[in-house]
Amino acid sequence: MEKYSFYSYKEFFKKPIRNKIDILKILINTLEIILNQSSCDIKNANITVVKDRKMQRVFYHYENKIFTIYFPFSIEEIEGIYELWWDEIRIDHAIISTMMSIIEIEEDLKNKEFFEVIIENIEAKRDELIQDGIALKIIENSIKILKYLLITEDGYLRYDCDEVNWKKAWEKGNANKHPLHHLDIFYLDDNTFKIGLENTKKPCLNMLTCLNMLIDILNIDTDAYFLNIKHQW
């Protein structure tokens, strides 16, 4: 298993994720972080990229939260400097900047509107970027990567130790509706749901311990975890 750990002082991954554009911005900002620095000790990191036989994910860990999404890029280290690849395309700062320019659309668009607007924006930006002197190859490669990211599954999963909302639920007698330790599956309001974890009254665990646990849960080469469901199907 390959692990690469990075630290970002920017807080681009701490904002709530509500739609696909939020995912795209997080991924693109992450690419920039990787190109701009060397790997650090995982204890000091807040971004960890993990690549295994059948797992390619990036984990963002901060405060009492960890969330992870699919990371479809390859990292190569050459003399202490990282290179990023998607398929046979080497990702550089020009591609990162171009992709970010293309996805700059209204923040409050709903997902069904977002896809229509982003496709229109891709076509409109193509001519605009050419006029700005951006090489056609950079534009085409940027569009190719973005189109892939638009249709691929995000694989979003979040671990949360939410003491504030757990206490509120506990005081109302609804602690099981917002467990202290829980996993949030998916990010759209109409799709998301929580799975509570055991020992929900205990304080938050060490984040590194939680990170390793989450990596293990998502690793199909390790033993599967089981839900202890009491109700009969």
BELGI-V208952 format. One record per run of one state. SS is the DSSP state (@ for helix, = for strand, . for the rest). FROM is the first residue (numbers start at 0). LEN is the number of residues. Records with the same first field share a line. If there is no record, write none. Layout:
# BELGI-V208952
SS=FROM-LEN, FROM-LEN
This chain:
# BELGI-V208952
.=0-1, 6-13, 36-5, 44-2, 52-2, 62-2, 70-3, 78-2, 86-2, 91-1, 102-8, 131-4, 151-5, 161-1, 171-3, 177-3, 185-7, 196-10, 218-15
==1-5, 46-6, 54-8, 64-6, 73-5, 80-6, 88-3, 156-5, 180-5, 192-4
@=19-17, 41-3, 92-10, 110-21, 135-16, 162-9, 174-3, 206-12
